[in-house]
Amino acid sequence: LLSVLCLGDCELHTSCGIQKCTTDFVSFTSHLNAALEDFDLEFCKALRAYSVCTYRNAKVCRGNLVYHSAVLGIGDLMTQRNCTKNGPISSTNSEMTHDLCNYSGHTEAREHQGGEEIPPPTYLFCGLFGDPHLRTFKDHFQTCKVEGAWPLIDNKYLSVQVTNVPVVPGSSATATNKITIIFKSYQDCTDQKVYQAMTDDLPAAFVDGTTSGGDENTRGLHIVEKVSGKYIEMHARYIGTTVYIRQLGHYLTLAIRMPQELIMAFEESQDLQLCLNGCPSSERIDQSGYLPLPVMGKLLPWGTASHPRSGYTLETATTKCHEKMLVKDIYFYSCVFDLLTTGDDNFTAAAHSALQDVEALHPSKEHWHIFPRSGNDGVGRDSKFFVSLGLLCLILVPYF
């Protein structure tokens, strides 16, 4: 052990923090008694903390022989004590606790302990809005019925379930009026926390009344209220996950960003996840990648038809959506689709907010906008849906 430690020569390299790492290790272990039952457990926790600290100083200590001796010594000691590379670390130091409950921090530590370079974590995005439109982790865009309770996400770390109810009598269109989220317990960062939102009840706290999980100082999991009763954010730093929930009109929207490796940590029985695999084919409203129009096939000359029962014509719905969204991507088309279907102006705000959430959470700017495929009577850049603007009036009917 003494061959690993050097408290004097390290001072020659002021930018290298190996001395602080070593001092902390001594502090963690100086009180331990090898005769006690928990010696190996606590010693291994201290070694892992030492390893994390050396990794953080890898670049600035690159030419420091003491640093390289320490790294080799840590490896030898972990082997001698049968310490696992992954596990709890000593947390009497607030910085160590901070790292434990920070996903990027403990993935860096894992990379160092494994001895191999691991690429930065890949983050994926999923969103649900409107009546309802789903953007999956694979950036597939779908419009679905999914009435009742459905799982969006269900893995080792997180469960998200939504409940959808009909919005228009005689139509299969639904929208979300309830969201339940379970953050599962994780080491010292959080115990299990359940969050539930319903129409006109968007709390800024978990069901037990708390606003955070685990140690308040680590901020491993906490809720932030952005607009009272209308918009909250949940930040789960220990699993690198961010969730946005909004109420617009009578319905809720959800957007989430999560690391891919955690998304894929699920059992075979948890395969029904809309964010991961999309909606079952029997629940799809869109057809082969484009939205069918909620209209009759018969086209009448402009001005001779009565207004659709939604209160919007194709022209007025398009104008309304264009006020909020200048790019005619799938969010714009979904807005038009929802206005023609429901006549509810709040769906315009829902589509606009959904796009804002994409821009805030989606990791790849080049994938923010999705342009749907066009097709016969489908919503697309080249479809008759938009060619007919100003020339024809279409009469709405339920699309299922």
C-alpha positions in Angstrom: 0.0 0.0 0.0 2.8 2.5 0.9 4.3 2.1 -2.5 1.1 3.6 -4.0 1.1 6.7 -1.8 3.2 9.8 -2.3 2.4 13.0 -0.6 5.6 15.0 -1.3 6.6 14.6 -4.9 3.1 15.3 -6.1 3.5 19.0 -5.1 5.9 19.3 -8.0 3.0 19.0 -10.3 0.5 21.6 -9.1 -2.0 21.0 -11.9 -2.2 17.3 -11.1 -4.7 16.4 -8.4 -3.2 13.0 -7.5 -2.2 14.3 -4.1 -5.8 15.2 -3.2 -6.9 11.7 -4.4 -4.3 10.1 -2.2 -5.1 12.2 0.8 -8.8 11.4 0.5 -8.0 7.7 0.2 -5.9 7.9 3.4 -8.8 9.7 5.1 -11.2 7.0 4.0 -9.1 4.1 5.3 -7.1 5.5 8.3 -9.8 4.5 10.7 -10.4 1.0 9.4 -9.5 -2.0 11.4 -8.5 -5.1 9.4 -9.8 -7.3 12.2 -13.4 -6.0 11.8 -16.0 -7.8 9.7 -16.7 -4.9 7.3 -13.1 -4.0 6.6 -13.0 -5.4 3.1 -16.3 -3.8 2.2 -15.2 -0.3 3.3 -11.7 -0.7 1.9 -13.1 -1.6 -1.5 -15.5 1.4 -1.4 -12.4 3.6 -0.7 -10.5 2.0 -3.5 -13.3 2.7 -6.0 -13.5 6.3 -4.8 -9.7 6.5 -5.3 -10.1 5.1 -8.8 -12.8 7.6 -9.7 -10.6 10.5 -8.5 -7.6 9.3 -10.5 -9.7 9.0 -13.6 -10.9 12.6 -13.3 -7.2 13.7 -13.2 -6.1 11.5 -16.1 -5.4 14.2 -18.6 -3.6 16.7 -16.3 -1.5 13.9 -14.7 -0.5 12.2 -17.9 3.2 12.8 -17.4 3.2 12.3 -13.6 5.0 9.1 -12.6 3.3 9.2 -9.1 -0.1 9.2 -10.8 0.8 6.2 -12.9 2.1 4.4 -9.9 -1.1 5.1 -8.0 -3.2 3.7 -10.9 -1.2 0.5 -11.0 -1.3 0.2 -7.2 -5.1 0.6 -7.1 -5.5 -2.2 -9.6 -3.2 -4.5 -7.6 -5.0 -3.7 -4.3 -8.5 -4.3 -5.9 -7.3 -7.7 -7.1 -5.8 -8.6 -3.7 -9.0 -7.6 -1.9 -11.3 -9.2 -4.5 -13.0 -5.8 -5.0 -15.5 -5.5 -7.8 -15.0 -2.6 -10.3 -18.6 -1.5 -10.1 -20.3 -0.8 -6.7 -20.7 1.8 -4.0 -17.9 4.2 -3.3 -16.9 6.1 -0.1 -19.1 9.1 0.1 -18.0 11.1 3.2 -16.7 13.6 0.7 -19.6 15.6 -0.9 -17.8 15.5 -4.3 -17.9 11.7 -4.3 -21.6 11.5 -3.5 -22.2 14.0 -6.3 -20.4 11.7 -8.7 -22.3 8.7 -7.6 -25.7 10.3 -8.4 -24.6 11.8 -11.7 -25.0 9.4 -14.6 -22.1 11.0 -16.6 -19.9 10.8 -13.6 -20.3 7.1 -12.8 -20.1 6.2 -16.5 -16.7 7.9 -16.6 -15.7 6.0 -13.5 -16.8 2.7 -15.1 -14.8 3.5 -18.2 -11.7 4.0 -16.1 -12.2 0.9 -14.0 -12.8 -1.2 -17.1 -9.5 -0.2 -18.6 -11.0 0.4 -22.0 -12.2 3.6 -23.7 -16.0 3.7 -23.7 -17.8 6.1 -26.2 -19.9 8.9 -24.7 -23.5 7.7 -23.7 -26.1 7.9 -26.5 -29.3 9.7 -25.5 -32.7 9.0 -27.1 -35.9 11.1 -27.2 -39.6 10.1 -27.0 -42.6 12.4 -27.0 -46.4 12.1 -26.9 -48.9 14.9 -27.6 -52.2 15.6 -29.4 -54.8 13.0 -30.1 -52.2 11.3 -29.7 -49.1 11.5 -31.8 -46.1 9.5 -30.7 -42.4 10.0 -31.6 -40.5 6.9 -30.6 -36.9 6.5 -29.4 -36.2 5.4 -33.0 -37.5 8.7 -34.3 -40.5 7.0 -35.9 -43.6 9.2 -35.9 -47.0 7.5 -35.4 -50.6 8.5 -34.7 -52.5 6.0 -32.6 -55.7 5.2 -30.9 -54.4 3.4 -27.7 -57.4 4.2 -25.6 -57.0 3.3 -21.9 -53.8 2.7 -20.0 -50.6 1.9 -22.0 -46.9 1.7 -21.1 -44.6 4.2 -22.8 -41.5 3.0 -20.9 -40.9 0.0 -18.7 -37.3 -0.9 -17.7 -35.0 -1.6 -14.8 -34.9 2.1 -13.8 -38.1 3.8 -14.9 -41.7 3.1 -15.7 -44.0 5.5 -17.5 -47.7 4.8 -18.2 -50.2 7.0 -19.9 -54.0 6.8 -20.0 -55.9 8.1 -23.1 -59.5 8.9 -23.4 -61.7 9.7 -26.5 -61.9 13.4 -27.5 -64.6 13.4 -30.2 -67.8 11.3 -30.0 -67.9 8.7 -32.8 -64.2 9.0 -33.5 -61.3 6.8 -32.4 -59.1 9.8 -31.7 -57.9 9.9 -28.1 -55.7 12.2 -26.0 -53.8 11.8 -22.7 -55.5 12.7 -19.4 -53.3 10.8 -17.0 -49.6 10.1 -16.6 -48.0 7.9 -14.0 -44.2 7.7 -13.6 -42.2 5.4 -11.3 -38.6 6.2 -10.6 -37.2 2.9 -9.2 -34.9 2.9 -6.2 -31.2 3.2 -7.0 -28.3 2.9 -4.6 -28.0 5.9 -2.3 -29.4 8.3 -4.9 -33.1 7.8 -4.5 -35.7 5.4 -3.0 -38.7 4.6 -5.2 -40.6 7.7 -6.1 -44.0 7.8 -7.8 -45.4 10.8 -9.7 -48.9 11.1 -11.0 -50.5 13.8 -13.1 -54.1 14.1 -14.3 -56.1 16.7 -16.1 -56.3 19.8 -14.0 -54.0 18.2 -11.4 -50.3 18.7 -12.5 -48.5 18.6 -9.1 -44.9 19.8 -8.5 -44.3 16.9 -6.1 -44.3 13.1 -5.9 -47.4 11.4 -4.5 -45.7 11.3 -1.1 -45.5 15.1 -1.1 -41.7 15.3 -1.6 -40.0 17.1 -4.4 -36.8 15.1 -4.6 -35.4 11.6 -4.0 -32.5 10.6 -1.8 -30.2 13.2 -0.3 -31.4 16.7 -1.0 -27.8 17.9 -1.4 -27.0 15.5 -4.3 -30.0 16.6 -6.4 -30.0 13.1 -7.9 -33.8 13.3 -8.6 -35.9 16.4 -8.3 -39.0 18.2 -9.7 -39.0 21.8 -11.0 -42.2 23.7 -11.4 -42.0 25.9 -14.5 -45.6 27.1 -14.8 -47.9 26.4 -11.8 -50.3 23.7 -12.7 -49.3 23.7 -16.4 -45.7 22.7 -16.9 -43.2 20.7 -14.7 -39.8 19.2 -15.3 -38.3 16.1 -13.7 -34.5 15.7 -13.6 -33.1 12.3 -12.7 -29.4 13.0 -12.9 -28.5 9.5 -11.5 -29.9 7.9 -14.6 -29.2 10.9 -17.0 -33.0 11.3 -17.6 -35.1 14.4 -18.1 -38.9 14.5 -18.3 -41.2 17.3 -19.3 -45.0 17.2 -18.7 -47.4 19.9 -19.7 -51.2 20.5 -19.6 -52.6 22.2 -22.6 -56.3 22.6 -22.6 -57.8 19.4 -21.1 -55.0 17.1 -22.0 -51.4 16.3 -21.1 -48.2 16.0 -23.2 -44.9 14.3 -22.3 -41.4 14.5 -23.5 -38.4 12.4 -22.2 -34.7 12.0 -22.9 -32.9 8.9 -21.5 -29.6 7.1 -22.1 -29.9 4.3 -24.6 -28.2 1.7 -22.5 -30.7 2.2 -19.7 -33.6 2.2 -22.1 -32.5 -1.3 -23.2 -32.3 -2.6 -19.6 -35.6 -4.5 -19.6 -36.9 -8.1 -19.2 -38.5 -10.0 -22.0 -41.9 -9.6 -20.3 -41.5 -5.8 -20.6 -41.5 -5.7 -24.4 -44.8 -3.7 -24.7 -43.3 -0.1 -24.6 -44.7 2.4 -27.0 -41.6 4.7 -26.8 -39.4 1.7 -27.8 -41.4 -0.3 -30.2 -44.2 2.0 -31.3 -47.9 1.3 -31.3 -49.3 -2.1 -32.2 -50.4 -2.1 -35.9 -54.1 -2.6 -34.8 -53.8 0.7 -32.9 -52.4 2.8 -35.7 -54.4 5.6 -37.3 -51.6 6.8 -39.7 -51.1 4.6 -42.8 -47.6 3.7 -44.1 -46.1 6.8 -42.6 -48.7 9.5 -43.5 -51.8 10.8 -41.9 -55.1 10.0 -43.6 -57.5 13.0 -43.9 -60.5 13.0 -41.7 -62.7 13.9 -44.7 -65.1 12.5 -47.2 -63.8 11.6 -50.6 -66.2 13.9 -52.3 -64.7 17.4 -53.1 -67.1 20.3 -53.4 -66.5 23.7 -55.0 -65.2 26.3 -52.7 -68.0 28.2 -50.8 -70.8 25.7 -51.5 -70.1 23.4 -48.5 -71.0 24.0 -44.9 -68.2 24.3 -42.3 -67.0 21.0 -40.9 -68.4 20.1 -37.5 -65.0 20.9 -35.9 -65.5 24.6 -36.9 -62.3 24.5 -39.0 -61.9 24.3 -42.8 -58.8 23.0 -44.3 -57.7 26.6 -45.0 -58.4 28.0 -41.6 -56.8 25.1 -39.8 -53.7 25.5 -42.0 -53.5 29.2 -41.3 -54.0 28.7 -37.6 -51.1 26.2 -37.4 -48.9 28.2 -39.6 -49.1 31.1 -37.0 -47.1 28.9 -34.5 -45.0 26.7 -36.8 -43.4 28.0 -39.9 -41.7 24.7 -40.9 -44.2 22.3 -42.5 -42.9 19.2 -40.8 -44.9 16.5 -39.1 -45.7 18.7 -36.1 -47.3 21.2 -38.4 -49.3 18.5 -40.2 -50.3 17.0 -36.9 -51.6 20.4 -35.8 -53.8 20.7 -38.9 -55.0 17.1 -38.5 -55.9 17.7 -34.8 -57.8 20.9 -35.6 -59.8 19.3 -38.3 -60.6 16.4 -36.1 -61.4 18.2 -32.8 -61.8 21.9 -33.4 -59.9 22.5 -30.2 -57.4 25.3 -30.5 -55.3 23.9 -27.6 -54.0 21.2 -29.9 -52.2 23.9 -31.8 -50.3 24.9 -28.6 -49.7 21.2 -27.9 -48.0 20.6 -31.3 -46.0 23.8 -30.9 -44.9 22.9 -27.4 -44.0 19.3 -28.5 -41.7 20.7 -31.1 -40.1 23.1 -28.5 -39.5 20.0 -26.3 -37.8 18.2 -29.1 -35.5 21.2 -29.6 -34.7 21.2 -25.9 -34.2 17.5 -25.3 -33.4 15.7 -28.6 -29.6 15.3 -28.9 -29.4 15.6 -32.7 -30.4 18.9 -34.2 -30.5 17.5 -37.7 -33.3 15.1 -36.6 -35.5 17.7 -34.9 -37.8 18.0 -37.9 -39.5 14.9 -39.4 -41.1 15.3 -42.8 -43.9 12.8 -43.4 -44.3 10.7 -46.5 -47.0 11.8 -48.9 -49.7 9.6 -50.3 -53.2 9.5 -51.7 -55.3 11.7 -49.4 -52.5 11.7 -46.9 -50.8 14.6 -45.2 -47.5 15.2 -46.9 -45.5 17.9 -48.7 -46.8 16.8 -52.1 -50.2 15.5 -51.2 -53.5 16.8 -52.5 -54.2 17.9 -48.9 -52.2 21.0 -49.5 -52.6 21.4 -53.3 -56.3 22.0 -52.7 -55.8 25.0 -50.4 -58.0 27.9 -51.5 -59.7 25.9 -54.2 -61.8 23.3 -52.5 -63.7 22.8 -49.3 -63.7 19.3 -47.6 -66.4 18.0 -45.4 -65.2 16.3 -42.2 -66.3 12.8 -41.2 -64.9 10.5 -38.5 -61.8 8.7 -39.8 -62.7 5.3 -38.1 
